Amino acid sequence: MRLIKKIIFNADGSEIKVTNPTGFYITFYKFKVNDRDIKEATMVAPKSSVTFSLPKDEDNTRIVTWQAITDSGSPTTVEKKIL
């Protein structure tokens, strides 16, 4: 299984917590919630979590799409998760 598929997301109100359970740094190429860029989402260290502010939406459904940067420097395919 690819590492970026192991990322865990938890949305709570106006924040999203991103957890990296792997032993490797994950650097985001793109990170969006409901098609809005979350520019502060840059990297998650191994075995750690980071929390980012979410855009305000009327809908509580959060669609997260993301790409990471591979060891060779190219972006991964787009991954998607509905929270």
Residue pairs with C-beta under 8 A, 6 or more apart in sequence:
2 76
3 22
3 24
3 26
3 68
4 26
4 66
4 67
4 68
4 76
4 79
5 79
6 20
6 21
6 22
7 18
7 19
7 20
7 21
7 26
7 44
7 66
8 18
8 19
8 21
9 16
9 17
9 18
9 19
9 64
9 81
9 83
10 16
10 17
10 19
10 83
11 17
11 54
11 62
11 83
13 54
14 53
14 54
14 56
15 51
15 52
15 53
15 54
16 33
16 38
16 51
16 52
16 54
16 62
16 64
16 83
17 49
17 50
17 51
18 41
18 44
18 49
18 50
18 51
18 52
19 44
19 48
19 49
20 26
20 44
20 45
20 46
20 47
20 48
20 49
21 47
22 46
22 47
23 46
23 47
24 46
25 43
25 44
25 45
25 46
26 43
26 44
26 68
27 42
27 43
27 68
27 69
28 41
28 42
28 43
28 44
28 66
28 67
28 68
28 69
29 66
29 67
29 68
29 69
29 75
29 76
30 37
30 65
30 66
30 67
30 75
30 78
31 37
31 38
31 41
31 64
31 65
31 66
31 67
32 38
32 64
32 65
32 66
33 54
33 55
33 62
33 63
33 64
34 55
34 57
34 59
34 61
34 62
34 63
35 63
35 65
36 55
38 52
38 53
38 54
38 55
40 52
40 53
41 50
41 52
41 66
44 50
54 62
61 82
61 83
62 82
62 83
63 80
63 81
63 82
63 83
64 80
64 81
64 82
64 83
65 78
65 79
65 80
66 78
66 79
67 75
67 76
67 77
67 78
67 79
68 75
68 76
69 75
69 76
70 76
